[in-house]
């Protein structure tokens, strides 16, 4: 019996030592840090899922931001740096890009294991990232987005019909926004109507949902990586189910066959991919990988931003009226709102910028030190950053910092007024990162803004938006979602305005 107890004690002690082995890391280096808890480190919300992990990050950020430019913390048992100064974050993303070229997810997958996500620029590093980025960048020029704008307008009409069909009933706007962005990107990538507003479950919408919903094995893998980082070197992960991979491969093949059969010459994303295929001799999975990159950039994050924009417009009546007035004056002046005109509407730009400030779809940026350098811990103390150190740049916290924004928790589009410098002044100081910054800034930024502006104009012009009681003003973030969405859904009511 005693032997058994000794064995159990030895096992428990071994597990305890393993879990706490790294917890002296920052103390030994003289780096300020909060005390970690067993297993969860400094991010208990990420493990327990009782609240969104963004609150753990913000708690650390607020605790140290007045004294330090960066601090240490523990993601479970993995020591990481947290940036607590916006200007330092910008310096890392731009001036010191060569020192912080990659993110911590780059080693988790590869194109052999996952031919779709493994070729996404977000997961690539070094020369592979540079090559793929160069291939995709020309697809997102202003001219090409402009040629796709009529497609976006067609989906806006379907969106309005969907709202009218609900006959003033409360609509879960997060899902409605996802239907909209799914139809837009499907039309621009594959040249087809995904049918998201048709009533039944649209296959592309369902596959898009699967694409962005982490599988249990993916969640387990992420947890294990935080416990044992070396797992990334031993085992690469496939983020995409084979059924999803086959679905999009078939969809791409059918889209190409249809395009060639009808001899269609539309300057959309598929047209660019076909040109790229000829120049680079891409195979079927290469084409799908590029298409999925566009799909992700234009679908999930954009739908979240749109739902938050409509939410803020609904609960801020003065903002809604001012925006509607600008929309109507623009229609009266030009008789239409096309791609060129929508980009010349200052208050619409301010409303979108303020939405992105308060509700960035990505709450943080991850960076790995790829070349040793020095960073300022304080104004008068530099520290050496070793190659391989992981950094968290907390976008959500920076963009809600009272040091950078007056009354930061309040939705105030006027803070980005042109006469005050717009968003430029905040970007240049390092206080505004909704799409990241530097060479790895989001590729789909321009396209995302185009479809978001089109949807907002279309809805606000014809409908009065109000909050439904199911969505409280003091909302809670869904702790089980990677992206910050409202727990219980974003329920709004849309009342048609008779002009």
C-alpha positions in Angstrom: 0.0 0.0 0.0 2.8 2.4 0.9 4.6 1.6 -2.4 1.4 2.6 -4.3 1.1 5.9 -2.3 4.8 6.7 -3.1 4.2 6.0 -6.8 1.1 8.2 -6.8 3.0 11.0 -4.9 5.9 10.7 -7.3 3.5 11.0 -10.3 1.7 14.0 -8.8 4.9 15.7 -7.9 6.3 15.1 -11.4 3.2 16.6 -13.0 3.4 19.6 -10.6 7.0 20.2 -11.4 6.3 19.9 -15.1 3.5 22.5 -14.9 5.4 25.0 -12.8 8.9 24.4 -14.3 8.8 27.6 -16.4 7.1 29.8 -13.7 10.5 31.3 -12.6 11.4 32.3 -16.2 10.6 36.0 -15.9 11.8 36.3 -12.3 15.2 35.0 -13.3 15.4 37.6 -16.1 14.2 40.5 -14.0 11.1 41.1 -16.2 8.0 42.4 -14.4 5.1 39.9 -14.6 1.9 38.8 -12.7 2.1 35.7 -10.7 0.8 32.7 -12.7 -1.7 30.1 -11.5 -1.2 26.4 -11.8 -2.0 25.1 -15.3 -3.8 28.2 -16.6 -0.9 30.6 -16.1 -2.2 34.2 -16.4 -5.0 33.4 -18.9 -7.6 31.5 -16.8 -10.4 32.6 -19.1 -8.9 30.9 -22.1 -8.9 27.6 -20.2 -12.1 27.8 -18.2 -14.1 29.7 -20.9 -16.1 31.4 -18.2 -15.3 34.7 -19.9 -13.4 35.8 -23.0 -9.6 35.6 -22.8 -9.4 39.2 -24.0 -10.3 40.3 -20.4 -7.3 38.5 -19.0 -5.0 40.2 -21.5 -6.5 43.6 -20.7 -6.1 43.1 -17.0 -2.4 42.5 -17.4 -2.1 45.4 -19.8 -3.8 47.9 -17.5 -1.8 46.7 -14.5 1.6 47.5 -16.0 1.0 50.0 -18.8 1.9 53.1 -16.8 5.3 51.8 -15.8 6.5 49.5 -18.6 6.5 49.2 -22.4 6.4 45.4 -22.2 6.0 42.8 -19.5 6.1 39.0 -19.2 3.1 36.7 -18.7 2.4 33.0 -19.0 0.1 31.4 -21.5 -0.6 28.3 -19.5 3.1 27.4 -18.9 4.6 29.2 -21.9 6.4 32.5 -21.1 5.4 35.3 -23.5 5.9 39.0 -23.8 2.9 41.4 -23.7 3.4 44.8 -25.3 1.9 47.7 -23.2 2.9 50.6 -25.4 1.3 51.4 -28.8 4.3 53.2 -30.2 6.6 50.2 -29.4 4.1 47.9 -31.1 4.2 50.0 -34.3 8.0 50.0 -34.1 8.1 46.2 -34.0 5.6 45.8 -36.9 7.3 48.3 -39.2 10.8 49.5 -38.3 11.9 46.2 -36.7 9.9 43.9 -39.1 13.0 41.8 -39.9 13.3 41.1 -36.1 9.6 40.1 -35.8 8.8 38.7 -39.2 6.7 35.7 -38.2 3.9 34.7 -35.8 3.7 31.8 -33.4 1.2 29.9 -35.5 3.6 29.6 -38.5 5.1 26.3 -37.3 1.8 24.6 -36.5 1.0 23.4 -40.1 2.5 23.1 -43.5 1.3 22.6 -47.1 1.9 18.9 -47.0 -0.2 18.3 -44.0 -2.8 21.0 -44.8 -2.6 22.1 -48.5 -5.2 24.8 -47.9 -4.4 26.6 -44.7 -0.7 25.6 -45.0 -0.4 28.0 -48.0 -2.2 30.9 -46.3 0.1 33.9 -45.9 -1.0 34.2 -42.3 0.6 30.8 -41.5 3.7 31.2 -43.7 7.1 32.6 -42.8 10.3 33.7 -44.4 10.6 33.4 -48.2 7.4 31.3 -48.5 5.4 34.2 -47.0 7.0 36.7 -49.2 6.3 34.6 -52.4 2.6 33.9 -51.6 2.0 37.5 -50.4 3.4 38.8 -53.8 1.1 36.4 -55.7 -2.0 37.5 -53.9 -1.4 41.3 -53.4 -2.3 42.3 -57.0 -5.8 40.8 -56.6 -6.7 43.5 -54.0 -5.9 46.6 -56.0 -8.4 49.5 -55.9 -9.2 49.0 -59.6 -10.0 45.3 -59.2 -12.2 45.9 -56.2 -14.0 48.7 -58.1 -14.8 46.2 -60.9 -16.3 43.9 -58.3 -18.4 46.6 -56.6 -21.5 46.0 -58.7 -21.5 42.4 -57.4 -21.5 43.7 -53.9 -24.4 46.0 -54.7 -26.4 43.0 -56.0 -25.9 41.2 -52.7 -27.0 44.4 -50.9 -30.3 44.2 -52.7 -30.8 40.6 -51.6 -29.9 41.7 -48.0 -32.6 44.3 -48.0 -35.2 41.8 -49.3 -34.2 39.4 -46.6 -34.8 42.1 -43.9 -38.2 43.0 -45.4 -39.2 39.4 -45.5 -38.7 39.3 -41.7 -41.5 41.9 -41.3 -40.0 43.9 -38.5 -39.3 40.8 -36.4 -36.0 40.8 -34.5 -33.1 39.5 -36.6 -29.9 37.9 -35.3 -27.6 40.3 -37.1 -24.4 38.3 -36.7 -25.9 35.5 -38.8 -27.4 37.9 -41.2 -24.1 39.6 -41.7 -22.4 36.2 -42.3 -25.0 35.5 -45.0 -24.2 38.8 -46.6 -20.4 38.3 -46.6 -20.7 34.7 -47.7 -22.7 35.7 -50.8 -20.3 38.5 -51.6 -17.1 36.5 -51.5 -18.8 33.5 -53.2 -19.8 35.8 -56.1 -16.4 37.4 -56.3 -14.4 34.1 -56.0 -16.5 31.5 -57.7 -18.9 33.6 -59.7 -21.9 32.0 -58.2 -24.8 33.0 -55.9 -24.3 31.1 -52.6 -28.0 31.4 -51.9 -27.5 32.3 -48.2 -30.7 34.4 -48.1 -32.8 31.8 -49.8 -34.1 30.3 -46.6 -32.5 26.8 -46.6 -29.0 26.1 -45.4 -26.7 27.2 -48.2 -23.8 24.6 -48.7 -21.1 27.3 -49.0 -22.4 29.1 -45.8 -22.3 25.8 -43.9 -18.8 24.9 -45.2 -17.6 28.4 -44.4 -18.9 27.8 -40.8 -17.0 24.5 -40.6 -13.9 26.2 -42.0 -13.9 28.8 -39.2 -15.0 26.5 -36.3 -12.0 24.9 -34.6 -12.2 21.1 -34.4 -11.8 19.4 -31.0 -8.5 18.1 -32.1 -7.3 21.6 -33.1 -8.3 22.9 -29.7 -6.5 20.1 -28.0 -3.4 20.7 -30.2 -3.4 24.4 -29.2 -3.5 23.5 -25.5 -0.7 20.9 -25.9 1.4 23.5 -27.7 1.1 25.9 -24.8 2.1 23.1 -22.4 4.9 21.7 -24.6 5.9 24.2 -27.4 8.3 21.7 -29.0 5.3 19.7 -30.2 5.2 22.1 -33.2 8.5 20.8 -34.4 7.4 17.2 -34.0 3.8 17.2 -35.3 2.1 19.5 -37.9 -1.6 20.0 -37.8 -4.3 20.0 -40.5 -6.8 22.8 -39.7 -9.3 21.8 -42.4 -11.4 18.6 -42.6 -10.9 16.6 -45.7 -14.6 16.9 -46.5 -14.3 20.7 -46.5 -11.2 20.5 -48.6 -12.9 18.4 -51.2 -16.0 20.6 -51.2 -14.0 23.8 -52.1 -11.8 21.9 -54.6 -15.0 20.7 -56.4 -16.5 24.2 -56.2 -13.4 25.7 -57.7 -13.3 23.2 -60.5 -16.9 23.8 -61.3 -16.5 27.5 -61.2 -13.6 27.4 -63.7 -15.4 25.0 -66.0 -18.5 27.3 -66.0 -16.3 30.4 -66.6 -14.6 28.8 -69.6 -17.8 27.3 -71.0 -19.6 30.6 -71.0 -16.5 32.5 -72.0 -17.2 35.0 -69.2 -14.8 37.9 -68.9 -15.5 39.5 -65.5 -12.6 41.2 -63.7 -13.3 39.4 -60.4 -11.0 37.4 -58.1 -11.6 34.2 -60.1 -10.4 36.0 -63.2 -7.2 36.9 -61.4 -6.7 33.4 -60.2 -7.0 32.0 -63.7 -4.4 34.5 -64.9 -2.1 33.5 -62.0 -2.6 29.8 -62.8 -1.3 30.3 -66.3 1.7 32.3 -65.1 2.6 30.1 -62.1 1.3 26.8 -63.4 -0.8 26.3 -60.2 -2.5 23.0 -59.5 -6.1 22.6 -58.2 -5.2 22.8 -54.5 -3.0 25.9 -55.1 -6.1 27.6 -56.6 -8.3 26.5 -53.7 -5.7 27.7 -51.1 -5.7 31.2 -52.7 -9.5 31.2 -52.9 -9.8 30.3 -49.2 -7.3 33.1 -48.3 -9.7 35.5 -50.0 -12.8 33.7 -48.5 -11.5 34.0 -44.9 -10.4 37.6 -45.3 -13.8 38.7 -46.7 -16.1 36.4 -44.9 -15.7 35.8 -41.1 -14.0 38.9 -39.8 -16.0 41.2 -42.1 -19.3 39.7 -40.9 -18.3 40.3 -37.3 -17.4 44.0 -38.0 -20.7 44.5 -39.9 -22.8 43.1 -37.0 -21.0 45.4 -34.5 -21.4 48.4 -36.8 -25.1 47.8 -37.1 -25.3 47.2 -33.3 -23.5 50.5 -32.6 -25.7 52.4 -35.1 -28.8 50.9 -33.5 -27.9 52.0 -30.0 -26.5 55.4 -30.9 -29.5 57.3 -32.4 -27.6 60.6 -33.0 -25.0 58.7 -35.0 -27.7 56.9 -37.0 -29.5 60.1 -37.9 -26.2 61.9 -38.9 -25.1 58.9 -41.0 -28.5 58.6 -42.7 -28.4 62.4 -43.5 -25.0 62.0 -45.1 -26.3 59.0 -47.2 -29.3 60.9 -48.4 -27.4 64.1 -49.2 -24.9 62.0 -51.2 -27.8 60.3 -53.1 -29.3 63.7 -53.9 -26.0 65.1 -55.1 -24.9 62.2 -57.2 -28.0 60.2 -57.9 -26.2 57.0 -56.8 -23.5 55.8 -54.4 -20.9 53.8 -56.3 -17.4 52.6 -55.3 -15.7 56.0 -55.9 -18.5 58.0 -54.1 -18.8 55.7 -51.1 -15.1 56.3 -50.4 -15.7 60.0 -50.3 -18.3 59.9 -47.5 -16.4 61.2 -44.4 -18.9 60.3 -41.7 -19.4 56.8 -43.0 -15.6 56.4 -42.8 -15.7 57.6 -39.2 -18.4 55.2 -38.2 -16.6 52.3 -39.6 -13.3 53.4 -38.1 -14.8 53.7 -34.7 -16.5 50.3 -35.0 -13.1 48.8 -35.8 -11.5 50.6 -32.9 -14.0 49.4 -30.3 -14.5 46.0 -31.9 -11.4 44.8 -33.8 -12.2 41.3 -35.2 -8.7 40.2 -34.2 -8.1 41.1 -30.6 -4.3 40.6 -30.7 -1.3 40.1 -33.0 1.2 37.4 -32.4 4.9 37.8 -33.3 8.0 35.8 -32.8 11.5 37.3 -32.5 13.2 36.1 -35.6 16.4 38.0 -35.0 17.8 39.1 -31.6 17.4 42.8 -30.8 16.9 45.2 -27.9 13.6 46.8 -26.8 12.9 49.4 -24.2 11.4 48.0 -21.0 11.2 51.5 -19.7 12.5 54.9 -20.9 15.9 54.3 -19.4 16.3 50.5 -19.5 16.8 48.3 -22.6 16.5 44.6 -22.5 17.8 42.0 -25.0 15.2 40.0 -26.8 16.3 36.5 -27.7 15.4 34.7 -31.0 12.3 32.6 -30.5 10.6 34.8 -27.9 6.8 35.1 -28.4 5.1 38.5 -28.3 1.4 39.4 -27.9 0.4 42.8 -29.3 -3.0 43.4 -27.6 -5.0 45.4 -30.3 -8.2 45.3 -28.2 -6.4 46.8 -25.2 -4.4 49.4 -27.1 -7.5 50.7 -28.9 -9.4 51.1 -25.6 -6.6 52.8 -23.7 -7.5 56.1 -22.1 -4.0 57.3 -22.7 -4.6 57.3 -26.4 -8.4 57.9 -26.6 -10.6 60.2 -24.7 -13.6 58.4 -23.2 -12.4 55.1 -24.9 -15.4 52.9 -24.0 -17.9 55.3 -25.8 -18.7 55.0 -29.5 -17.7 58.5 -30.8 -17.1 58.5 -34.6 -16.3 62.2 -34.4 -12.9 61.4 -32.9 -11.8 60.4 -36.4 -13.1 63.5 -38.2 -10.9 64.7 -41.1 -10.2 68.0 -39.5 -8.7 66.1 -36.5 -6.5 64.0 -38.7 -8.8 61.0 -39.3 -7.3 57.6 -38.5 -3.9 58.6 -39.9 -2.8 60.4 -36.8 -3.7 57.4 -34.6 -2.0 54.9 -37.0 1.2 56.9 -37.1 1.3 57.1 -33.3 0.7 53.3 -33.0 -2.8 53.5 -31.5 -4.9 52.0 -34.3 -4.4 48.4 -35.6 -7.7 46.9 -36.7 -6.0 45.3 -39.8 -2.5 45.1 -38.2 0.3 47.2 -39.7 3.6 46.9 -41.6 4.4 44.4 -44.3 2.0 41.8 -42.8 -1.0 44.1 -42.7 -4.2 42.4 -43.7 -4.3 41.7 -47.5 -8.1 41.9 -47.7 -8.4 45.3 -45.9 -9.6 47.3 -48.9 -12.1 44.7 -50.0 -13.4 44.3 -46.5 -14.0 48.0 -46.2 -15.7 48.2 -49.6 -18.3 45.5 -48.7 -18.8 46.9 -45.2 -19.5 50.4 -46.4 -21.9 49.1 -49.1 -23.9 47.1 -46.6 -24.1 49.9 -44.1 -25.2 52.5 -46.7 -27.8 50.1 -48.1 -29.4 49.3 -44.7 -29.2 52.7 -42.9 -30.7 54.5 -46.0 -33.9 52.3 -45.9 -34.3 51.1 -42.4 -34.4 52.5 -38.8 -32.4 50.3 -36.6 -33.2 49.6 -32.9 -31.9 47.2 -30.3 -34.1 44.2 -29.4 -34.4 43.4 -25.7 -32.5 40.1 -26.3 -29.4 42.2 -26.9 -28.5 44.3 -23.8 -26.5 47.4 -24.2 -24.1 46.1 -21.5 -23.3 42.9 -23.5 -21.0 40.0 -22.7 -18.4 38.6 -25.1 -18.9 34.9 -26.0 -16.1 33.2 -24.1 -16.2 30.2 -26.5 -15.5 32.1 -29.7 -12.1 33.0 -30.9 -13.3 36.2 -32.4 -15.1 38.6 -30.0 -18.8 38.2 -30.6 -21.8 39.0 -28.4 -23.0 36.2 -26.1 -26.6 35.3 -27.0 -26.3 36.9 -30.5 -26.8 40.4 -31.8 -30.5 40.9 -32.1 -31.8 44.1 -33.9 -35.0 45.3 -35.3 -35.3 47.0 -38.7 -38.2 49.3 -39.5 -38.5 50.3 -43.2 -38.4 54.0 -43.8 -40.9 55.3 -46.3 -39.3 58.0 -48.4 
